[in-house]
Amino acid sequence: MRLEELLSLPATVNVTTAGRALGIGRDKAYELIRKGSFPVRTLTLGRTVRVPTAELWKLLGVGERRGA
């Protein structure tokens, strides 16, 4: 995923999008979540799992590149 795509993400994203940002597939992302090993916090809302975009940015160092 390019930097421009990362910066245009909404406040939370689904697991597939988060996995794409991290360079892993959907199945691997869900496996890591089940194991409690996903590299950022996830939000479980009923049967839906969301990932805070700000935490993805921090993990990927996007804030530093933007001068934040």
LOGU-376476 format. One record per residue (C-alpha): residue in three letters; x, y negated, z negated. Coordinates in pm, 1 decimal. Each point is the difference from the previous one (the first is absolute). Example, Ala and Ser with C-alpha at 12.3 -4.5 7.8 and 13.67 -1.06 7.14 Angstrom:
BEGIN
+--------+----------+----------+----------+
| residu |     east |    north |       up |
+--------+----------+----------+----------+
|    ALA |   1230.0 |    450.0 |   -780.0 |
|    SER |    137.0 |   -344.0 |     66.0 |
+--------+----------+----------+----------+
END
This chain:
BEGIN
+--------+----------+----------+----------+
| residu |     east |    north |       up |
+--------+----------+----------+----------+
|    MET |      0.0 |      0.0 |      0.0 |
|    ARG |    137.7 |   -340.3 |     98.3 |
|    LEU |     37.9 |   -286.3 |   -247.2 |
|    GLU |   -278.9 |   -196.1 |    169.9 |
|    GLU |   -236.7 |    294.9 |    -50.6 |
|    LEU |     97.0 |     30.4 |   -367.0 |
|    LEU |    -62.5 |   -368.5 |    -59.4 |
|    SER |   -344.0 |     14.3 |    158.7 |
|    LEU |   -130.1 |    282.9 |   -220.4 |
|    PRO |   -295.5 |    -67.7 |   -232.2 |
|    ALA |     39.0 |      2.8 |   -381.2 |
|    THR |    -42.0 |    377.5 |    -15.4 |
|    VAL |     42.4 |    265.7 |    266.9 |
|    ASN |    -99.9 |    361.7 |     40.7 |
|    VAL |    246.1 |    282.4 |    -53.0 |
|    THR |     56.3 |     53.7 |    371.8 |
|    THR |    105.3 |   -362.7 |     49.8 |
|    ALA |    218.4 |      4.1 |   -310.8 |
|    GLY |    166.4 |    316.0 |    124.4 |
|    ARG |     63.2 |   -161.3 |    336.6 |
|    ALA |    164.3 |   -296.7 |   -171.6 |
|    LEU |    223.2 |    240.8 |   -191.3 |
|    GLY |     77.2 |    216.5 |    301.9 |
|    ILE |   -181.7 |    309.5 |   -126.3 |
|    GLY |   -304.8 |    181.1 |    127.8 |
|    ARG |   -348.3 |      8.4 |   -149.7 |
|    ASP |     30.2 |    355.3 |   -134.2 |
|    LYS |    333.7 |    -70.6 |   -167.6 |
|    ALA |   -137.9 |   -321.5 |   -151.9 |
|    TYR |   -297.4 |    184.3 |   -151.0 |
|    GLU |    230.6 |    276.7 |   -123.8 |
|    LEU |    215.9 |   -258.9 |   -180.0 |
|    ILE |   -309.7 |   -160.5 |   -152.1 |
|    ARG |   -123.9 |    338.8 |   -127.7 |
|    LYS |    342.4 |     66.3 |   -154.5 |
|    GLY |     12.2 |   -347.0 |   -156.5 |
|    SER |    309.5 |    -79.0 |    208.4 |
|    PHE |   -130.0 |   -265.4 |    238.7 |
|    PRO |    253.0 |   -285.6 |    -20.9 |
|    VAL |   -257.4 |   -270.3 |    -82.5 |
|    ARG |   -313.0 |    -21.6 |   -211.2 |
|    THR |   -321.5 |    126.1 |    157.0 |
|    LEU |   -357.8 |    -94.3 |    -80.6 |
|    THR |   -257.4 |    277.9 |     -6.9 |
|    LEU |   -349.9 |   -134.1 |     56.4 |
|    GLY |   -234.9 |    295.8 |     -4.3 |
|    ARG |    124.9 |    223.1 |    279.7 |
|    THR |    192.7 |   -281.2 |    167.0 |
|    VAL |    368.1 |    -71.0 |    -62.2 |
|    ARG |    137.0 |   -346.2 |     73.8 |
|    VAL |    355.6 |   -131.7 |    -19.6 |
|    PRO |     77.3 |   -361.1 |   -100.5 |
|    THR |    180.1 |   -166.5 |    288.9 |
|    ALA |    205.3 |   -226.4 |   -228.7 |
|    GLU |    156.0 |    308.8 |   -156.5 |
|    LEU |     88.9 |    138.2 |    342.1 |
|    TRP |    157.9 |   -335.0 |     89.5 |
|    LYS |    203.7 |      3.3 |   -322.2 |
|    LEU |    119.4 |    357.4 |     55.2 |
|    LEU |     98.8 |    -78.9 |    357.9 |
|    GLY |    167.5 |   -328.6 |    -94.1 |
|    VAL |   -234.2 |   -207.3 |    213.3 |
|    GLY |    -21.3 |   -282.3 |   -255.1 |
|    GLU |    374.5 |    -49.4 |      7.0 |
|    ARG |      0.4 |    -21.1 |    379.8 |
|    ARG |   -274.6 |   -261.7 |     -8.7 |
|    GLY |    189.9 |   -211.9 |   -250.4 |
|    ALA |   -253.8 |     61.3 |   -278.9 |
+--------+----------+----------+----------+
END
